Amino acid sequence: MTDSTPPKTLGDRIRHSEDLGKLVRQARAEQSLLQIDLAGLAGTGNRFIVDLERGKPTLQLQKVLDVLDLMGLEVIVQRKGIHQHGE
């Protein structure tokens, strides 16, 4: 299965679990980490990282947040229609 949508960039809105997965994959690559490296640093199994990057919608939220934090990323929730960065 090949996905032709462009990768997410920091600051993009995340509407689907697949969007978050693309962002995590891109951030991991930018940090020169393999999936197994990130799994080891996060104290989770490699399968979790694979599933996260594939956008599996049923992953444990706290584990996802922990991985994001480890990667230097954070989740910001805001009301729809509020734009950041001069959009």
C-alpha positions as CSV (number, residue, x, y, z in Angstrom):
1,M,0.0,0.0,0.0
2,T,1.6,3.3,-1.2
3,D,0.4,6.6,0.3
4,S,0.8,9.5,-2.1
5,T,-0.2,12.3,0.4
6,P,2.7,14.6,1.3
7,P,4.4,14.2,4.7
8,K,3.2,16.3,7.5
9,T,5.3,19.1,8.8
10,L,5.4,20.6,12.3
11,G,2.5,22.9,12.8
12,D,0.2,21.0,10.5
13,R,-3.2,20.1,11.7
14,I,-3.6,16.5,12.6
15,R,-7.0,15.2,11.6
16,H,-6.3,11.4,11.5
17,S,-4.1,9.0,13.2
18,E,-2.3,8.5,9.9
19,D,-1.4,12.2,9.9
20,L,0.3,11.8,13.3
21,G,2.1,8.7,12.1
22,K,3.6,10.5,9.2
23,L,4.7,13.3,11.4
24,V,6.3,10.9,13.9
25,R,8.1,9.0,11.0
26,Q,9.4,12.3,9.6
27,A,10.6,13.6,13.0
28,R,12.3,10.2,13.7
29,A,14.1,10.3,10.4
30,E,15.2,13.9,11.0
31,Q,16.7,12.8,14.3
32,S,18.5,9.9,12.6
33,L,16.8,7.3,14.7
34,L,15.8,3.8,13.6
35,Q,12.4,2.5,14.8
36,I,14.2,0.1,17.1
37,D,16.3,2.9,18.5
38,L,13.2,5.0,19.3
39,A,11.5,1.9,20.8
40,G,14.4,1.3,23.1
41,L,14.6,5.0,24.2
42,A,10.8,5.0,24.8
43,G,10.9,1.7,26.7
44,T,8.3,0.2,24.4
45,G,8.3,-2.5,21.8
46,N,9.3,-2.0,18.2
47,R,5.8,-3.0,17.2
48,F,4.4,0.0,19.0
49,I,6.6,2.4,17.0
50,V,5.7,0.6,13.7
51,D,2.0,0.8,14.6
52,L,2.3,4.5,15.6
53,E,4.0,5.4,12.3
54,R,1.3,3.5,10.4
55,G,-1.4,5.5,12.1
56,K,-3.0,2.6,14.1
57,P,-6.0,4.4,15.7
58,T,-6.2,2.2,18.8
59,L,-2.8,2.8,20.4
60,Q,-2.7,3.8,24.1
61,L,-2.8,7.6,24.2
62,Q,-0.4,8.0,27.1
63,K,2.2,5.9,25.3
64,V,1.8,8.0,22.2
65,L,2.2,11.2,24.3
66,D,5.3,9.8,26.0
67,V,6.9,9.0,22.6
68,L,6.1,12.5,21.3
69,D,7.6,14.0,24.4
70,L,10.7,11.9,24.1
71,M,11.1,13.2,20.5
72,G,10.7,16.8,21.6
73,L,7.2,17.1,20.3
74,E,4.0,18.2,22.0
75,V,0.3,18.1,21.4
76,I,-1.6,21.4,21.5
77,V,-5.4,21.3,21.5
78,Q,-7.3,24.4,20.4
79,R,-10.7,25.4,19.1
80,K,-11.3,25.0,15.3
81,G,-10.9,28.1,13.4
82,I,-8.1,29.5,15.5
83,H,-5.0,29.9,13.3
84,Q,-1.4,30.0,14.3
85,H,1.7,31.2,12.6
86,G,-0.1,33.9,10.6
87,E,-2.2,31.4,8.6
